[in-house]
Amino acid sequence: DVQLQASGGGLVQTGGSLRLSCTASGFTFDDYTIGWWRQAPGKEREGVSCMSSRDGQRYYADSVKGRFIISRDNAKNTLYLQMNNLKPEDTAMYFCGIMGTGSRGQGTLVTVSS
């Protein structure tokens, strides 16, 4: 079974940093582009960032460009999201998943206090 588990969320003050991790199993991790989504209460799900495996291309939503950095360690089947200069509007549940498949794991909550 495909499994994806996000971790690393927490409570942080405005301007702070967090590093999210997504551990994966049940599929060949380095065959897929893996990404992060987030959903805040009362808002639609938003794509945050994704990273391909073969060429390392990265995509970032405009709202996080220059603040978030996505990376992956294929040997560890793990995707990361380094989040810097966090803002209250970054508060959301963050999920990781396989692009184009609908496979998405349980999320981790990020709360940024003002």
Secondary structure, DSSP 8 states (H G I E B T S, - for coil): --EEEEE--EEEETT--EEEEEEEESS-GGGS-EEEEEE-TTS--EEEEEE-SSS--EEE-TTTTTTEEEEEEGGGTEEEEEE-S--GGG-EEEEEEETTT--B-B-EEEEEE-
